[in-house]
């Protein structure tokens, strides 16, 4: 099952990105004109409904009128991130932090963007900065744990073991998230992946069963649970779990991985 070991890491990355950005609660500042505030509100509404090009246009207009509007920069960073313009997104979040250094959400979202830019070490620094400001944020603990776990994984060389120190840091962050939010499915999936790497398949199955119970319509947990069953030697349960994963219509990249896993196990499809 060498191939499936790498797939765990790949899906973990996708889980992290799917749950990435922290939303922004807009507070209209006294210095904003009524017109500017309305344009900002419209831009946020477009962002929330997925109309990202419209959001970009509205928010850029706000910033042109007031380059020091940290709220508009934050929302524009989100919009750029959603359209895949990650370098611009990072610039916007960094601008927010220049204007508002204690903005934990901006640190969080900059960390997510750095991760998407394949700079996990920079992501770690931003997540840590966010937690210094808001130490009880379960989402940031989870994101930091997931980043540590990706750093700990051996990558493309199956002969290289996982980094035990980074793995321990990942566990600590997942446990912190679960203390703050019991049965948080993302953190349970993270712990399940840790247990798989440690070959503790019984613990992995237990954690991942809890995860899918909390999020029965999320495919990520079923993929990892199928992996745990497969590695434990329980092929029937693995096949059934992977089939459930495919029923949930995961993104195409994930679907291919699930189908490959079922082929390796000779599951009936």
Residue pairs with C-beta under 8 A, 6 or more apart in sequence:
1 230
1 231
1 264
2 158
3 260
3 264
4 227
4 230
4 231
4 261
4 264
5 158
5 197
6 156
6 158
7 223
7 227
7 257
7 260
7 261
8 153
8 193
8 196
8 197
8 224
8 227
9 150
9 153
9 155
9 193
10 257
11 220
11 223
11 224
11 254
11 257
12 146
12 149
12 150
12 153
12 189
12 190
12 193
13 150
14 220
14 251
14 253
14 254
15 146
15 186
15 189
15 220
16 112
16 115
16 143
16 146
16 147
16 150
17 112
17 115
17 116
18 220
19 139
19 142
19 143
19 186
20 81
20 109
20 112
20 116
20 143
21 78
21 81
21 82
21 109
21 112
22 105
22 108
22 109
22 139
24 44
24 71
24 74
24 75
24 78
24 105
26 40
26 41
26 44
26 71
26 75
27 71
28 37
28 40
29 69
29 71
31 66
32 40
32 66
32 69
36 62
36 65
36 66
36 69
39 58
39 61
39 62
40 58
40 59
40 62
40 69
40 71
40 72
40 75
42 58
43 54
43 55
43 58
43 59
43 62
43 72
43 75
43 76
43 79
44 55
44 75
46 52
46 54
46 55
46 58
46 79
47 55
47 59
47 75
47 78
47 79
47 82
50 82
52 79
52 82
52 83
53 83
55 75
55 76
55 79
56 76
56 79
56 80
56 83
59 72
59 75
59 76
59 79
60 76
62 69
62 72
63 69
63 72
63 73
63 76
66 72
68 99
70 95
70 96
70 99
70 100
70 103
73 92
73 93
73 95
73 96
73 99
74 92
74 93
74 96
74 103
74 105
74 106
74 109
76 92
77 88
77 89
77 90
77 91
77 92
77 93
77 96
77 106
77 109
77 110
77 113
78 89
78 109
80 86
80 88
80 89
80 92
81 89
81 109
81 112
81 113
81 116
86 113
86 116
86 117
87 117
89 109
89 113
90 110
90 113
90 114
90 117
93 106
93 109
93 110
93 113
94 110
96 103
96 106
97 103
97 106
97 107
97 110
100 106
102 133
103 133
104 129
104 130
104 131
104 133
104 134
104 137
104 140
105 130
107 126
107 127
107 129
107 130
107 133
108 126
108 127
108 130
108 137
108 139
108 140
108 143
110 126
111 122
111 123
111 124
111 125
111 126
111 127
111 130
111 140
111 143
111 144
111 147
112 123
112 143
114 120
114 122
114 123
114 126
115 123
115 147
120 147
120 150
120 151
121 151
123 147
124 144
124 147
124 148
124 151
127 140
127 143
127 144
127 147
128 144
130 137
130 140
131 137
131 140
131 141
131 144
134 140
136 180
137 180
138 176
138 177
138 180
138 181
138 184
138 187
139 177
141 173
141 174
141 176
141 177
141 180
141 187
142 173
142 174
142 177
142 184
142 186
142 187
142 190
144 173
145 169
145 170
145 171
145 172
145 173
145 174
145 176
145 177
145 187
145 190
146 170
146 186
146 190
148 166
148 167
148 169
148 170
148 173
149 166
149 167
149 170
149 190
149 193
149 194
151 163
151 166
152 162
152 163
152 164
152 166
152 167
152 169
152 170
152 197
153 162
153 197
154 160
154 161
154 162
162 197
167 194
167 197
167 198
170 190
170 194
171 191
171 194
174 187
174 190
174 191
174 194
175 191
177 184
177 186
177 187
178 184
178 187
178 188
178 191
181 187
183 210
183 213
183 214
184 214
185 210
185 211
185 212
185 214
185 215
185 218
185 221
188 207
188 208
188 210
188 211
188 214
188 221
189 207
189 208
189 211
189 220
189 221
189 224
191 207
192 204
192 205
192 207
192 208
192 211
192 221
192 224
192 225
192 228
193 204
193 224
195 201
195 203
195 204
195 207
195 228
196 204
196 224
196 227
196 228
196 231
199 231
201 228
201 229
201 231
201 232
202 232
204 224
204 228
205 225
205 228
205 229
205 232
208 221
208 224
208 225
208 228
209 225
211 221
211 224
211 225
212 218
212 221
212 222
212 225
215 221
217 248
218 248
219 245
219 248
219 249
219 250
219 254
222 241
222 242
222 244
222 245
222 248
223 242
223 245
223 250
223 254
223 257
223 258
223 261
225 241
226 238
226 239
226 241
226 242
226 245
226 258
226 261
227 238
227 261
229 235
229 237
229 238
229 241
230 238
230 261
230 265
235 265
235 267
238 261
238 265
238 267
239 262
239 265
239 267
239 268
242 258
242 261
242 262
242 265
242 267
243 262
243 267
243 269
245 254
245 258
246 255
246 258
246 259
246 262
250 258
259 269
262 269
